Amino acid sequence: MKRTLVVDDEPELLEVLREHFEGRYEIETALSGAAAIERFVRQRPDLVFLDINMPGASGLEVLKLLRQTDQKIPVILVTANAENAIAAECIRQGLSVTSPSRST
């Protein structure tokens, strides 16, 4: 079973995602950047969902550290904030940025 690490500072969101993916993926969660790095090094997930806006180490800071350990594991950055500066920083770091289509 594929291992997925889900990182977000909102426990309720982590629980919803765990319930959604459980049974199809082995889910590990982390509430902070420090916990994410520890779990990443210990378990080497197959995929990481990483919140950009977290207190302490931001998702972008955590991403830099994860990439120093392993550049091949896919990381999906997620955020509820559609700030253009964050997208620009992601592009500067060589990440592709997409926006979900909005229906009106």
Sine and cosine of phi, psi and omega as CSV:
sin_phi,cos_phi,sin_psi,cos_psi,sin_omega,cos_omega
0.00,0.00,0.71,-0.71,-0.01,-1.00
-0.93,0.38,0.66,-0.75,0.03,-1.00
-1.00,-0.09,0.74,-0.67,0.01,-1.00
-0.81,-0.59,0.76,-0.65,0.07,-1.00
-0.97,-0.23,0.83,-0.56,0.01,-1.00
-0.91,-0.40,0.84,-0.55,-0.09,-1.00
-0.86,-0.51,0.85,-0.52,0.05,-1.00
-0.33,-0.94,0.52,-0.85,-0.01,-1.00
-1.00,0.06,0.08,1.00,0.03,-1.00
-0.95,-0.31,0.96,-0.29,-0.05,-1.00
-0.84,0.54,-0.58,0.82,-0.02,-1.00
-0.90,0.44,-0.66,0.75,0.02,-1.00
-0.92,0.40,-0.65,0.76,0.04,-1.00
-0.87,0.49,-0.65,0.76,0.00,-1.00
-0.91,0.40,-0.67,0.74,0.03,-1.00
-0.88,0.48,-0.71,0.70,-0.01,-1.00
-0.92,0.40,-0.63,0.78,0.04,-1.00
-0.87,0.50,-0.74,0.67,0.00,-1.00
-0.89,0.46,-0.62,0.79,-0.03,-1.00
-0.91,0.40,-0.68,0.74,-0.10,-1.00
-1.00,-0.05,-0.25,0.97,-0.05,-1.00
-0.85,0.53,0.64,-0.77,-0.02,-1.00
1.00,-0.09,-0.47,0.88,0.05,-1.00
-0.97,-0.23,-0.46,0.89,-0.02,-1.00
-0.67,-0.75,0.47,-0.89,0.17,-0.99
-1.00,0.09,0.90,-0.43,-0.13,-0.99
-0.98,-0.22,0.77,-0.64,0.16,-0.99
-0.88,-0.48,0.65,-0.76,-0.01,-1.00
-0.85,-0.53,0.37,-0.93,0.06,-1.00
-0.56,-0.83,0.67,-0.74,-0.02,-1.00
-1.00,-0.06,-0.10,0.99,-0.05,-1.00
-0.54,-0.84,0.25,-0.97,0.06,-1.00
-0.89,0.47,-0.67,0.74,0.00,-1.00
-0.88,0.47,-0.69,0.72,0.02,-1.00
-0.91,0.40,-0.58,0.81,0.02,-1.00
-0.89,0.45,-0.71,0.71,-0.01,-1.00
-0.89,0.45,-0.69,0.72,0.00,-1.00
-0.87,0.49,-0.72,0.70,-0.02,-1.00
-0.93,0.36,-0.59,0.81,0.03,-1.00
-0.88,0.47,-0.74,0.67,-0.01,-1.00
-0.91,0.41,-0.65,0.76,-0.06,-1.00
-0.95,0.31,-0.63,0.78,-0.17,-0.99
-0.91,-0.41,-0.25,0.97,-0.05,-1.00
0.69,0.72,0.97,0.24,-0.02,-1.00
-0.92,0.40,0.25,-0.97,0.06,-1.00
-1.00,0.07,-0.33,0.95,-0.04,-1.00
-0.41,-0.91,0.56,-0.83,0.03,-1.00
-0.79,-0.61,0.79,-0.62,0.22,-0.98
-0.98,-0.18,0.85,-0.53,-0.15,-0.99
-0.77,-0.64,0.88,-0.48,0.06,-1.00
-0.93,0.37,0.69,-0.73,0.00,-1.00
-0.98,0.21,-0.70,0.72,-0.10,-0.99
-0.99,-0.13,0.99,-0.15,0.05,-1.00
-0.72,-0.69,0.51,-0.86,0.10,-1.00
-0.92,0.39,0.43,-0.90,-0.07,-1.00
0.98,0.21,-0.79,-0.62,0.01,-1.00
-0.96,0.27,0.81,-0.58,0.03,-1.00
-0.96,0.29,0.24,-0.97,0.04,-1.00
-0.86,0.51,-0.58,0.81,0.02,-1.00
-0.92,0.39,-0.62,0.78,0.05,-1.00
-0.91,0.41,-0.66,0.75,0.03,-1.00
-0.90,0.43,-0.67,0.74,0.01,-1.00
-0.84,0.54,-0.69,0.73,0.02,-1.00
-0.84,0.53,-0.70,0.72,0.00,-1.00
-0.93,0.37,-0.63,0.78,0.03,-1.00
-0.89,0.45,-0.66,0.75,-0.02,-1.00
-0.92,0.40,-0.47,0.88,0.07,-1.00
-0.93,0.36,-0.47,0.88,0.00,-1.00
-1.00,0.08,-0.69,0.72,-0.05,-1.00
-0.39,-0.92,0.88,-0.48,-0.04,-1.00
-1.00,0.03,-0.17,0.99,-0.13,-0.99
-1.00,-0.07,-0.35,0.94,-0.03,-1.00
-0.95,0.31,0.81,-0.59,0.00,-1.00
-0.91,0.42,0.68,-0.74,0.04,-1.00
-0.81,-0.58,0.80,-0.60,0.07,-1.00
-0.96,-0.30,0.90,-0.43,0.04,-1.00
-1.00,0.08,0.74,-0.68,-0.02,-1.00
-0.79,-0.62,0.52,-0.86,0.06,-1.00
-0.32,-0.95,0.47,-0.88,0.11,-0.99
-1.00,0.02,-0.11,0.99,-0.05,-1.00
-0.98,-0.18,0.85,-0.52,-0.03,-1.00
-1.00,-0.10,0.62,0.78,-0.05,-1.00
-0.94,0.35,0.76,-0.64,-0.03,-1.00
-0.91,0.41,-0.50,0.86,-0.01,-1.00
-0.89,0.45,-0.58,0.82,0.03,-1.00
-0.92,0.39,-0.70,0.72,0.03,-1.00
-0.88,0.47,-0.65,0.76,0.01,-1.00
-0.89,0.45,-0.66,0.75,0.03,-1.00
-0.90,0.43,-0.65,0.76,0.05,-1.00
-0.87,0.49,-0.69,0.73,0.01,-1.00
-0.90,0.43,-0.65,0.76,0.05,-1.00
-0.86,0.50,-0.51,0.86,0.00,-1.00
-1.00,0.06,0.08,1.00,0.06,-1.00
1.00,0.07,0.29,0.96,0.02,-1.00
-1.00,-0.07,0.52,-0.85,0.11,-0.99
-1.00,0.05,0.57,-0.82,-0.08,-1.00
-0.83,-0.56,0.79,-0.61,0.10,-1.00
-0.79,-0.61,0.43,-0.90,0.03,-1.00
-0.88,-0.47,0.70,-0.71,0.04,-1.00
-0.90,0.43,0.61,-0.79,0.03,-1.00
-0.94,0.35,0.58,-0.82,-0.02,-1.00
-0.94,-0.34,0.77,-0.63,0.07,-1.00
-1.00,-0.06,0.59,-0.81,-0.01,-1.00
-0.90,-0.44,0.00,0.00,0.00,0.00
